[in-house]
Amino acid sequence: MKSAEKELKIKKDEFAQYGWVKWVPAVRPIIKAIVEAITHNEAQIRDLQKQMQALAQAIDRVNSARGIEEAALETIVSLTESWANLVQDADDLSGYLNVIKEVPETAFVFTMQAMGTWISLESELDTW
């Protein structure tokens, strides 16, 4: 009987060495939960990356629009200044003509000024 008890103890010791194997089925749901959590996190990361990319594109569009706005504003300012110069030069020429018409002797005096104004006026008209 002692030999049977000894053999039983040996078998129990051998079994104890591999007792951890019975926990493997319990580990499966834990591993599954971890994999699902990782998969969910990866999906969230991809979604966030897509959102960040969409925001970057929106920022690029806004910056592009700002560039267009600045160019348009500069053009408007330039056209406004040019128009003001045209009006001023036309008024100057009209004034010279009125003075010459009223006092014909002043024609020679205003000729150089009128020519300068006319050249300036032509230059402005060329930009239009």
C-alpha positions as CSV (number, residue, x, y, z in Angstrom):
1,M,0.0,0.0,0.0
2,K,2.8,2.3,0.7
3,S,4.0,1.9,-2.8
4,A,0.5,2.8,-4.1
5,E,0.5,5.9,-1.8
6,K,3.9,6.8,-3.0
7,E,2.9,6.4,-6.6
8,L,-0.3,8.5,-6.0
9,K,1.9,11.3,-4.5
10,I,4.2,11.1,-7.5
11,K,1.2,11.4,-9.9
12,K,-0.2,14.3,-7.8
13,D,3.1,16.1,-8.0
14,E,3.3,15.6,-11.7
15,F,-0.3,16.8,-12.1
16,A,0.5,19.9,-9.9
17,Q,3.3,20.8,-12.4
18,Y,0.8,21.1,-15.2
19,G,-2.1,22.5,-13.1
20,W,-1.8,25.9,-14.7
21,V,-3.1,24.5,-17.9
22,K,-6.6,24.3,-16.5
23,W,-6.5,28.1,-16.4
24,V,-6.0,28.5,-20.1
25,P,-9.8,28.5,-20.9
26,A,-10.3,31.3,-18.4
27,V,-7.5,33.4,-20.0
28,R,-9.3,33.3,-23.4
29,P,-12.0,35.8,-22.6
30,I,-9.4,38.1,-21.1
31,I,-7.3,37.9,-24.2
32,K,-10.4,38.5,-26.3
33,A,-11.3,41.5,-24.3
34,I,-7.8,42.9,-24.6
35,V,-7.8,42.4,-28.4
36,E,-11.3,44.0,-28.7
37,A,-10.1,47.0,-26.7
38,I,-7.0,47.4,-28.9
39,T,-9.1,47.1,-32.0
40,H,-11.5,49.7,-30.7
41,N,-8.6,52.0,-29.8
42,E,-7.1,51.6,-33.2
43,A,-10.4,52.5,-34.8
44,Q,-10.7,55.6,-32.6
45,I,-7.1,56.6,-33.6
46,R,-8.0,56.2,-37.3
47,D,-11.1,58.3,-36.8
48,L,-9.1,61.0,-35.0
49,Q,-6.5,61.0,-37.7
50,K,-9.3,61.4,-40.3
51,Q,-10.7,64.3,-38.3
52,M,-7.3,65.9,-38.0
53,Q,-6.7,65.6,-41.7
54,A,-10.1,67.2,-42.4
55,L,-9.3,70.0,-40.1
56,A,-5.9,70.5,-41.8
57,Q,-7.6,70.7,-45.1
58,A,-10.1,73.2,-43.8
59,I,-7.3,75.3,-42.4
60,D,-5.6,75.2,-45.8
61,R,-8.8,76.3,-47.5
62,V,-9.2,79.2,-45.0
63,N,-5.6,80.3,-45.5
64,S,-6.0,80.1,-49.3
65,A,-9.2,82.2,-49.0
66,R,-7.3,84.7,-46.8
67,G,-4.6,84.9,-49.5
68,I,-7.3,85.6,-52.1
69,E,-8.9,88.2,-49.9
70,E,-5.6,90.0,-49.3
71,A,-4.8,90.0,-53.1
72,A,-8.3,91.3,-53.8
73,L,-8.0,94.0,-51.2
74,E,-4.6,95.1,-52.6
75,T,-6.2,95.2,-56.0
76,I,-9.1,97.3,-54.8
77,V,-6.7,99.7,-53.0
78,S,-4.6,100.0,-56.1
79,L,-7.6,100.6,-58.4
80,T,-9.0,103.2,-56.0
81,E,-5.7,105.1,-55.9
82,S,-5.4,104.9,-59.7
83,W,-9.0,106.1,-60.1
84,A,-8.3,109.0,-57.7
85,N,-5.2,109.9,-59.8
86,L,-7.3,109.8,-63.0
87,V,-9.9,112.0,-61.5
88,Q,-7.3,114.4,-60.1
89,D,-5.4,114.6,-63.5
90,A,-8.6,115.1,-65.4
91,D,-9.6,117.9,-63.0
92,D,-6.2,119.5,-63.3
93,L,-6.5,119.4,-67.1
94,S,-9.9,120.9,-67.0
95,G,-8.7,123.6,-64.7
96,Y,-5.8,124.4,-67.1
97,L,-8.2,124.6,-70.0
98,N,-10.6,126.9,-68.1
99,V,-7.7,129.2,-67.2
100,I,-6.4,129.2,-70.8
101,K,-9.9,129.8,-72.1
102,E,-10.4,132.8,-69.8
103,V,-6.9,134.2,-70.1
104,P,-5.4,133.0,-73.4
105,E,-2.1,134.6,-72.7
106,T,-1.5,132.0,-69.9
107,A,-1.5,129.1,-72.5
108,F,2.3,129.1,-72.7
109,V,2.7,129.2,-68.9
110,F,0.4,126.2,-68.4
111,T,1.6,124.2,-71.4
112,M,4.4,122.3,-69.6
113,Q,2.2,121.7,-66.6
114,A,-0.6,120.5,-68.8
115,M,1.7,118.2,-70.7
116,G,3.0,116.7,-67.5
117,T,-0.5,116.1,-66.3
118,W,-1.5,114.6,-69.7
119,I,1.5,112.2,-69.5
120,S,0.5,111.2,-66.0
121,L,-3.1,110.7,-67.1
122,E,-2.0,108.6,-70.1
123,S,0.1,106.5,-67.7
124,E,-2.9,105.9,-65.4
125,L,-5.1,105.1,-68.3
126,D,-2.6,102.5,-69.5
127,T,-3.0,100.6,-66.3
128,W,-6.7,100.4,-66.9
